[in-house]
Amino acid sequence: MPVPRSLKIKLIDYFIDQIADRVANLLGQQALSSPQMKRSFDAPDKTEEPLRREGDPPSDQPAETEWMSYAKIIGELAPPRHPTAAPRRQSELCKQADFALDAYRYWTSAMGLVPTFHRKHWEFFYICQALYERGLLTEGRKGLGFGVGREPLPALFASLGCTIVATDQAADDALRGGWKETRQHANDVAVLERPDICAPEIFRERVSFAVADMNNIPTELADRFDFCWSVCSLEHLGSLEHGLRFVENSIDTLKIGGLAVHTTEFNLRSNAATLESPGLSIYRRGDLEKLAERLEQAGHYVEPLDLSPGTTLVDGYIDLPPYHNEPHLRLRIGEYDCTSVGLIITRGGQKLVSQPTEVRSP
């Protein structure tokens, strides 16, 4: 009996989809094991490429996604000269709507970056705006950065009057993890200087560097800071639980009422299956809800979780390996679709005792 043509077409479409998913998954797994690919999907902010600074030539964006660029959708608008109001930051996902805010363009310009639909831009904006709207980016405030790599935030915060301690892992650990090879590691304060953001004499006066293991935060950092932050670092600490424990322990570095702002990877596809490995773990809704419950039981305040994924055009685009400069709000890692999520925690009056994270890796 002949097979109907419509059924043949459906079968062909099915097998094409299966092959495409398999290829994407294999490419994603390659990304997890390659230091060069780490730079592309994890922390391009901490390298010289691919995030563009002001004055750089146009990016080599593929023609099929050029119409989804920031310049095409939002336009080439001049940034505001001063920080602007925006919807108050809560614990939330990266979404296209935030890129249309004047506040996004202000902070991007303050860091010398070209506005782009890139989630790392959003993470920088998110941390800056969360601190700014709570009055923490002012003269005399003290901040602590974890796993800072080559990011521009220490220089930016110093330019606004803050005293900053920037930390990163020991050089030997960074070498073993491939972070030095991809220029995503800081080993002294000099590599964090950004004369285009902060005058060198002010930077050297206000920014210092220290080695800190995020799985065993030095006790001398306790109770000293008005705020602390990390940009997509906690997912690399060994397991899901390692990252959660770091967030809890980071609160101990704050004064009472101090603010912690952390960003990490979020699993858009599943609240059950996820990726957990010594090099990278992807957090689910349930993981973040569990963390919020633990922090609140310890007496701290967690800004409400808004995990709505957004409904706009760029929110629905999944970037596949090899990743593009933009749009890059959502990406495929292995078999999971992911984006960035930000967490905001205020330290309460109840002491949370830090402990070295001794959790068995998967």
C-alpha positions in Angstrom: 0.0 0.0 0.0 1.5 3.4 -1.0 2.4 5.7 1.8 0.5 9.0 1.5 2.7 12.0 0.5 1.6 14.0 3.5 2.8 11.3 5.8 6.1 11.1 4.0 6.6 14.8 4.5 5.9 14.5 8.2 8.3 11.7 8.6 11.0 13.6 6.7 10.4 16.7 8.9 10.6 14.6 12.0 14.0 13.0 11.1 15.4 16.4 10.0 14.4 17.8 13.5 16.0 14.8 15.2 19.2 15.2 13.3 19.3 19.0 13.9 18.8 18.5 17.7 21.5 15.8 17.8 24.0 18.1 16.0 23.2 21.0 18.3 23.6 18.8 21.3 27.0 17.5 20.1 28.1 21.0 19.5 26.9 22.1 22.9 28.9 19.2 24.5 32.0 20.3 22.7 31.5 23.8 24.1 31.6 22.4 27.6 35.0 20.8 27.1 36.8 23.5 25.1 38.3 26.5 26.8 37.9 28.5 23.6 34.2 27.8 23.6 34.0 28.7 27.3 34.9 32.2 26.2 32.1 32.3 23.8 29.1 31.1 25.9 30.2 31.8 29.4 32.1 34.9 30.0 32.9 36.9 26.9 32.9 40.0 29.2 36.2 38.9 30.7 38.0 38.7 27.4 38.9 41.1 24.6 36.3 39.5 22.4 33.5 39.2 21.3 31.8 42.1 23.2 32.3 45.3 21.3 33.6 48.5 22.8 32.8 52.0 21.5 34.9 52.7 18.4 35.2 49.0 17.3 34.4 48.1 13.7 31.0 46.5 13.0 30.7 42.9 14.2 30.7 40.0 11.7 27.0 39.1 12.5 25.5 36.5 10.2 23.1 37.9 7.7 20.2 35.6 8.9 20.2 37.3 12.3 21.3 40.9 11.3 17.7 42.0 11.4 17.5 41.0 15.1 20.4 43.3 16.1 20.1 46.0 18.8 20.6 48.7 16.2 17.8 47.3 14.0 15.2 46.8 16.8 16.0 49.5 19.3 17.9 52.0 17.1 21.2 53.9 17.6 20.1 56.2 20.4 22.4 58.5 22.4 22.9 57.3 26.0 21.6 59.4 28.8 24.2 61.6 30.6 23.1 60.5 34.0 21.7 57.3 35.6 18.0 57.0 35.0 15.0 55.4 36.7 13.9 51.9 35.7 11.6 49.2 37.0 13.0 48.2 40.3 15.3 45.2 39.9 14.2 41.9 41.5 15.5 38.4 41.2 14.7 37.8 37.5 15.7 36.5 34.1 17.4 38.4 31.3 14.7 39.7 28.9 14.7 41.8 25.8 12.5 44.5 27.4 15.4 45.6 29.6 17.5 46.4 26.6 15.1 49.2 25.6 15.6 51.0 29.0 17.5 54.3 29.1 19.2 52.8 32.2 20.6 50.0 30.1 22.1 52.4 27.6 23.5 54.6 30.4 25.4 51.7 32.1 26.5 50.2 28.8 28.0 53.6 27.8 29.6 54.0 31.2 31.5 50.8 30.7 32.5 51.8 27.1 30.5 49.0 25.5 28.3 49.2 22.4 24.6 48.4 23.2 24.1 44.8 22.0 21.5 42.1 22.6 24.0 40.0 24.7 23.2 38.5 28.0 26.5 39.6 29.5 25.6 43.2 28.8 22.4 42.5 30.7 24.2 41.0 33.6 26.4 44.1 34.0 23.4 46.4 33.6 21.5 44.3 36.2 24.2 44.5 38.8 24.8 48.2 38.3 21.1 49.1 38.4 20.4 46.9 41.4 23.2 48.6 43.4 22.4 52.1 42.1 18.7 52.2 42.9 19.5 51.0 46.4 22.0 53.9 47.0 25.1 51.7 47.1 27.1 53.3 44.2 28.2 56.4 46.2 31.2 57.9 47.8 32.6 55.8 50.6 30.7 52.5 50.0 32.8 49.3 50.0 32.2 46.5 47.5 33.6 43.0 47.0 33.8 41.3 43.6 34.1 37.5 43.3 35.7 35.8 40.2 36.1 39.2 38.6 38.3 38.0 35.7 38.7 41.0 33.4 35.2 42.6 33.9 34.8 46.4 33.9 32.8 46.6 37.1 35.6 47.3 39.6 36.8 50.3 37.5 33.2 51.5 37.1 32.4 51.3 40.8 35.7 53.0 41.7 34.9 55.9 39.3 31.6 56.4 41.3 33.4 56.7 44.6 33.4 53.1 45.9 36.3 51.3 47.5 36.5 47.9 45.8 38.3 44.6 46.7 38.3 42.5 43.5 39.0 38.8 43.9 39.7 35.8 41.7 40.9 32.3 42.1 44.6 31.4 42.5 46.7 31.4 39.3 47.3 27.6 39.4 43.6 26.8 39.7 42.8 29.2 36.9 45.5 27.5 34.7 44.1 24.0 35.4 40.5 25.2 34.6 41.5 26.9 31.3 40.6 30.4 32.5 44.1 31.8 31.9 44.3 30.4 28.4 41.1 32.3 27.5 42.1 35.5 29.3 39.2 35.2 31.9 41.4 35.4 35.0 42.8 38.3 37.0 46.0 37.8 39.0 46.7 41.3 40.1 45.0 44.7 40.2 46.8 46.0 37.1 44.8 43.8 34.7 41.6 45.4 35.9 42.6 49.0 35.1 40.4 50.7 32.6 41.6 54.3 31.9 38.6 54.8 29.7 36.3 54.2 32.7 38.3 55.4 35.7 41.3 57.7 35.9 44.4 55.5 36.8 45.2 57.5 40.0 41.7 57.1 41.3 41.6 53.4 40.3 44.8 52.6 42.2 43.6 54.4 45.3 40.3 52.7 45.4 40.7 49.2 44.0 42.8 46.4 45.5 43.1 42.7 44.5 43.0 39.5 46.6 43.0 35.8 45.9 39.8 34.2 47.1 38.5 30.6 46.7 34.7 31.0 46.2 34.3 27.5 47.8 36.2 28.7 50.9 35.8 32.5 51.3 38.6 33.9 53.5 37.4 34.8 57.0 39.2 38.2 56.8 36.6 39.3 54.3 33.7 38.8 56.8 31.4 41.7 57.8 33.3 44.3 55.9 31.3 45.3 52.8 28.2 47.2 51.8 27.8 45.0 48.7 29.2 42.1 46.9 28.7 40.6 43.4 29.6 37.9 41.0 29.0 37.6 37.2 28.2 34.1 36.0 30.9 32.5 38.2 29.0 30.3 40.8 28.0 27.7 38.2 31.6 26.7 37.8 32.3 25.8 41.4 31.9 22.0 41.1 28.2 21.2 41.4 24.8 22.8 41.9 25.2 22.6 45.7 28.7 24.3 45.5 27.2 27.3 43.8 24.2 27.5 46.3 26.6 27.3 49.2 28.7 30.1 47.8 25.8 32.4 47.6 24.9 31.7 51.2 28.5 32.2 52.4 28.9 35.4 50.4 26.4 37.0 52.6 28.8 36.7 55.5 31.1 39.3 53.8 28.4 41.9 54.1 27.6 44.3 56.9 24.0 44.0 58.3 21.7 45.4 55.6 24.4 44.9 52.9 23.4 43.6 49.4 24.6 40.6 47.4 23.9 40.5 43.6 24.8 37.4 41.7 24.1 36.1 38.2 24.2 32.6 37.0 22.9 30.1 34.3 19.2 29.3 34.3 17.6 26.3 32.7 14.6 27.4 30.5 13.7 23.9 29.4 13.3 21.8 32.5 12.7 22.0 36.2 13.8 18.3 36.5 16.6 17.3 34.2 19.6 19.6 34.0 23.4 19.8 33.5 25.6 19.3 36.5 29.3 18.8 36.1 32.5 19.9 37.8 33.0 22.6 35.2 29.5 23.8 34.7 26.1 23.5 36.3 22.8 25.0 35.1 20.2 26.0 37.8 16.5 25.2 37.6 13.6 27.0 39.1 13.5 24.5 42.0 17.2 25.1 42.8 16.6 28.9 43.1 13.4 28.4 45.2 15.3 26.1 47.5 18.1 28.7 47.8 15.6 31.5 48.6 14.0 29.4 51.3 17.4 28.6 52.9 18.4 32.2 52.9 15.1 33.4 54.3 15.3 30.8 57.0 18.7 32.2 57.9 17.1 35.7 58.4 18.0 37.3 55.0 15.7 38.9 52.4 15.6 37.6 48.9 14.0 39.8 46.2 11.0 37.9 44.7 11.8 35.5 41.9 10.4 36.5 38.5 11.2 33.7 36.2 8.9 34.7 33.4 11.0 34.2 30.2 9.6 37.1 28.2 7.5 37.1 25.0 9.3 39.3 22.6 11.1 38.4 19.4 14.6 38.1 20.8 13.4 36.3 23.9 12.4 33.5 21.6 15.6 33.1 19.7 18.0 30.4 20.8 21.6 30.9 19.9 23.4 27.6 18.9 27.1 26.9 18.8 29.3 28.4 17.5 27.6 31.3 19.3 27.1 34.8 17.8 27.8 38.2 19.3 24.0 39.0 19.0 21.3 38.1 19.5 22.6 36.1 22.5 20.0 36.3 25.3 19.2 32.6 25.0 21.6 29.8 24.1 21.8 26.0 23.8 24.2 24.3 26.1 24.1 20.5 25.5 20.4 19.7 25.4 19.3 22.6 27.5 18.1 26.1 26.5 19.5 28.6 29.0 19.7 32.3 29.9 21.1 34.4 32.7 19.3 34.9 36.0 20.0 37.5 38.6 19.6 37.2 42.4 19.4 40.0 44.9 19.8 39.3 48.6 19.9 41.7 51.6 21.7 40.5 54.7 19.5 40.3 57.7 20.4 40.5 61.4 20.8 36.8 61.9 24.3 35.5 61.5 24.9 32.9 58.8 28.0 30.9 59.6 30.2 30.4 56.5 31.7 26.9 56.0 34.1 25.6 53.4 32.0 23.9 50.7 32.7 20.2 51.0 30.2 18.7 48.6 30.9 15.7 46.4 31.0 16.6 42.8 28.9 14.6 40.4 
